[in-house]
Amino acid sequence: MWFLFSILTALAWGGADLFYKKGSDSNDKYSHLKIVVIVGLVMGLHATGYMLYKDIDFKPFDMVKYLPVSFFYIASMTIGYVGLRYLELSISSPVQNSSGAITAILLFIFFQQDIDWIHILGVIIITSGVMGIAIVEKQEEHKIMRLNRVEVDKKYQLSFMAITFPIIYALLDGAGTFADGIYLDELKLMSEDVALLAYEYTFFICAVITFIYLKAFKKIPFNVFKERDKTCAAILETTGQFFYVYAMSAYAIIAAPLIASYSIFSVILSRIFLKEKLTAKHYMVIAIVMIGIILLGVADEL
């Protein structure tokens, strides 16, 4: 089932990206913190409902036990939000999307893995496609800006700061996924259900702290019930997280790069719902990723 769970995770997170794009406000410097609040709220509600429904024996200390993984994930998301200020750098997205490959390499180095050449080829194809789609997206973005005679803000230009954010994001996210592979797959330190609850409640605590910061210290008007796009993104983010822990617990070294292909689904969904046209380069890269996904699916059945 790891293959199905990986695909469902990629679809959910690709959909979340679509609504993040729709709900982002470049004029609101606290937009990223509002996303944290809403995502944390949805995760907290889901964790509570899921725990009661399945009668899971969850202890607060489980959050402490899982904290290294939660820290890497939440830190990478925060860095990613801050790095949005530097997204004009064409290398940014390709580097960020390489986190799945980083995870696979780390798991291969530190743990003995039983994988064949078809799995390896599929991972290489998918990773190449993920980085390729990011490059194509940036090329199209710059092309549109040139046609409209829009100048690139100096803060987006090549600089130490611009390079640092995507690299840190990829390393943190890759390390978090690697740690998840250890917790859920290699050493089986906790069950999928407990890991899911630990992460979602940790995120919920971060959301509460962020909400207090926005309302009490910054006096920012913020009504979570009026943020429809951010709420849809949060629901899809949480849905993806649910399937993610089950995919990682079964076959982390292959699931991680496959899940990283969610950027491909994000592009497809954006073109469908935001009425944006796909270029020949887009179709080529999407086809490459689909070939990699099919290879992994076939390899799993052999």
Order of alpha helices (4+ residues) and beta strands (2+ residues): alpha-alpha-alpha-alpha-alpha-alpha-alpha-alpha-alpha-alpha-alpha-alpha
